C-alpha cells in the first residue's frame, strides 16, 4: 500500500493529484490575455460611448416628450402581452418536450428554437405569409371573421411572441429536466390526474425557471425590431415600439435616439441584475 502524505500545496503524494488554488493568483498566458482584453473592449466600448455621448443635460426633456412616452407605453404593453401569450402556450410546450416521448421530438425542439437563430426580418416575412391578408391562415381570418393582423398592435404582439417564446421554452424545459419526475409519479399513484400533478406539484417546483424564462422573453420582446417592422410596420401610437422609435429618431434627432437607447440599456441591465442570482446558483 502506498502511503499518502499531504503536502503544503494541498496535493496528496502517492494518490490522485488534485491541486486547487484558493484565493491565489494564476498566471494568464499572454496569447490568451491579449485577445480576451480585445474582446472585452469590443463589447464595452460601444456601451461606454453611448454613456459618454448621452445628452445628460437634456435627458429629462427628451424622456418626457409625448412621443417617447407613447412608444414606451406601447412597448411595455406589447412586451407584457407577448410574455403572457408565451407563458400560456410555451409552458405546456416545454412540458411536452421534457416529459413525453413522441416521434420527431428532436425535430420539434429544433423548430421551436429556430427563431433564436433566424434573422428577425425573415421571421417578419414568414409571419406575413402566414397571417397576412393573403396568408395561409390570414386569408381565412379576414374572410370569415374580418380580422386583419398585419400593421396593427396585435401584429406587434404576435411578432414579439414569435421571437421571444423560444427563450421561455428553453428555460422551462431545462428546469423541467432538472426537476425530479418522481414527485409527479408519486402524485399520480395517490390518485391525482396528470394535470393535477402538474398544477399542484410540478408547477411550484419549476416556478423559478418559469420566472427566469418569462423575464428573458419579456426583455427580448421589448427589444424586438426586425420582425415587428416587417410584419406590423412603424406607425406612431399603433405599432411604433421603442426600438422602432430609436431607428426613426436616429435619422432626425440623434439626441432623442440616444435617450431612448439609454432607456433600453437600463432595462437590459435590470434584467441581467435580476437574473444574476439564478445564474450564480445554476453555476
Secondary structure as the mmCIF struct_conf table of DSSP 4:
data_model
#
loop_
_struct_conf.conf_type_id
_struct_conf.id
_struct_conf.beg_label_comp_id
_struct_conf.beg_label_asym_id
_struct_conf.beg_label_seq_id
_struct_conf.end_label_comp_id
_struct_conf.end_label_asym_id
_struct_conf.end_label_seq_id
HELX_LH_PP_P HELX_LH_PP_P1 UNK A 2 UNK A 4
STRN STRN1 UNK A 5 UNK A 6
TURN_TY1_P TURN_TY1_P1 UNK A 8 UNK A 9
BEND BEND1 UNK A 10 UNK A 10
STRN STRN2 UNK A 12 UNK A 13
TURN_TY1_P TURN_TY1_P2 UNK A 14 UNK A 14
BEND BEND2 UNK A 15 UNK A 15
BEND BEND3 UNK A 23 UNK A 23
HELX_LH_PP_P HELX_LH_PP_P2 UNK A 27 UNK A 29
HELX_RH_AL_P HELX_RH_AL_P1 UNK A 30 UNK A 52
BEND BEND4 UNK A 53 UNK A 53
TURN_TY1_P TURN_TY1_P3 UNK A 56 UNK A 58
HELX_RH_AL_P HELX_RH_AL_P2 UNK A 59 UNK A 63
TURN_TY1_P TURN_TY1_P4 UNK A 64 UNK A 64
BEND BEND5 UNK A 65 UNK A 65
HELX_RH_AL_P HELX_RH_AL_P3 UNK A 66 UNK A 99
TURN_TY1_P TURN_TY1_P5 UNK A 103 UNK A 104
HELX_RH_AL_P HELX_RH_AL_P4 UNK A 105 UNK A 117
BEND BEND6 UNK A 118 UNK A 118
HELX_RH_AL_P HELX_RH_AL_P5 UNK A 120 UNK A 131
BEND BEND7 UNK A 132 UNK A 132
TURN_TY1_P TURN_TY1_P6 UNK A 133 UNK A 134
BEND BEND8 UNK A 135 UNK A 135
TURN_TY1_P TURN_TY1_P7 UNK A 136 UNK A 137
HELX_RH_AL_P HELX_RH_AL_P6 UNK A 138 UNK A 140
HELX_RH_PI_P HELX_RH_PI_P1 UNK A 141 UNK A 145
TURN_TY1_P TURN_TY1_P8 UNK A 150 UNK A 151
BEND BEND9 UNK A 152 UNK A 152
HELX_RH_AL_P HELX_RH_AL_P7 UNK A 153 UNK A 178
BEND BEND10 UNK A 179 UNK A 179
TURN_TY1_P TURN_TY1_P9 UNK A 181 UNK A 181
HELX_RH_AL_P HELX_RH_AL_P8 UNK A 182 UNK A 189
TURN_TY1_P TURN_TY1_P10 UNK A 190 UNK A 191
HELX_RH_AL_P HELX_RH_AL_P9 UNK A 194 UNK A 197
HELX_RH_PI_P HELX_RH_PI_P2 UNK A 198 UNK A 202
HELX_RH_AL_P HELX_RH_AL_P10 UNK A 203 UNK A 205
TURN_TY1_P TURN_TY1_P11 UNK A 206 UNK A 206
HELX_RH_AL_P HELX_RH_AL_P11 UNK A 207 UNK A 222
TURN_TY1_P TURN_TY1_P12 UNK A 223 UNK A 223
HELX_RH_AL_P HELX_RH_AL_P12 UNK A 226 UNK A 231
TURN_TY1_P TURN_TY1_P13 UNK A 232 UNK A 232
TURN_TY1_P TURN_TY1_P14 UNK A 236 UNK A 239
HELX_RH_AL_P HELX_RH_AL_P13 UNK A 242 UNK A 252
HELX_RH_AL_P HELX_RH_AL_P14 UNK A 254 UNK A 282
#
